[in-house]
Amino acid sequence: MPQIILDSRKLLAFATLAKGGSFTQAAKELGLTQSAVSHAIKALEHDLGCRLFDRMGRSVTITPAGKQLLQRTEVILAEMSGARSDLAAFGF
């Protein structure tokens, strides 16, 4: 089975939702629609084969798997931000 590379946009949506606990707030913060955030989370859950959030009405609660992924996601996003900052000196 081919290994799926995680999409940074899905990880950003995941981290934003995990921290805010609301699709509405995450969408607003990311400049996306609620539907786009929902689709990103569903796709990420499908890619990983596990549930990252428990959905209860309009609120979400992060699952144990989600908590574990959030720790790694924070590191990944920080590294990506650092790489962008480092390379800014070489810009056009």
C-alpha positions in Angstrom: 0.0 0.0 0.0 1.5 3.4 -1.0 2.3 5.8 1.9 0.1 8.9 1.9 1.9 12.2 2.3 0.1 14.5 4.7 -1.1 17.7 3.2 0.0 20.9 5.0 -3.3 22.6 4.4 -5.2 19.7 6.0 -2.8 19.8 9.0 -3.2 23.6 9.3 -7.0 23.2 9.3 -6.7 20.4 11.9 -4.5 22.4 14.2 -6.7 25.5 14.0 -9.8 23.4 14.7 -8.1 21.6 17.6 -7.1 24.9 19.2 -10.4 26.7 18.7 -12.8 23.8 19.0 -15.2 25.3 16.5 -15.6 24.9 12.7 -16.9 28.4 12.5 -13.9 29.9 14.4 -11.4 27.8 12.4 -13.0 28.8 9.1 -12.9 32.5 10.1 -9.3 32.3 11.2 -8.2 30.5 8.0 -10.3 32.6 5.7 -12.2 29.5 4.5 -15.8 28.3 4.6 -16.9 26.0 7.3 -17.5 23.4 4.6 -13.9 23.7 3.4 -12.6 23.1 6.9 -15.0 20.2 7.4 -13.9 18.6 4.1 -10.2 19.0 5.0 -10.8 17.3 8.4 -12.8 14.4 6.9 -10.1 13.9 4.2 -7.3 13.9 6.8 -9.3 11.4 8.9 -9.7 9.2 5.8 -6.0 9.5 5.0 -5.0 8.5 8.5 -7.7 5.9 9.0 -8.8 7.2 12.4 -11.1 9.7 14.0 -9.5 12.9 15.1 -12.5 14.6 16.6 -15.7 13.7 18.3 -18.5 15.8 16.8 -21.3 16.9 19.2 -23.7 19.3 17.5 -21.7 22.4 16.7 -18.8 21.6 19.0 -15.9 19.2 18.6 -13.7 17.5 21.1 -10.3 16.2 20.1 -9.8 12.4 20.4 -6.7 10.7 21.9 -5.5 10.1 18.3 -6.1 13.7 17.6 -4.1 14.8 20.6 -1.2 12.7 19.5 -1.4 14.1 15.9 -1.6 17.7 17.3 1.7 17.3 19.0 3.4 16.3 15.8 1.5 18.8 13.7 2.6 21.7 15.9 6.3 20.7 15.2 5.6 20.2 11.5 4.0 23.6 11.1 6.7 25.3 13.1 9.4 23.7 10.9 7.6 24.8 7.8 7.3 28.4 9.1 11.0 28.4 10.0 12.0 27.1 6.6 10.0 29.9 5.0 11.6 32.5 7.2 15.1 31.1 6.5 14.5 31.2 2.8 13.0 34.7 2.7 16.5 36.1 2.5 16.9 34.4 -0.9 13.7 35.8 -2.3 13.1 37.4 -5.6 
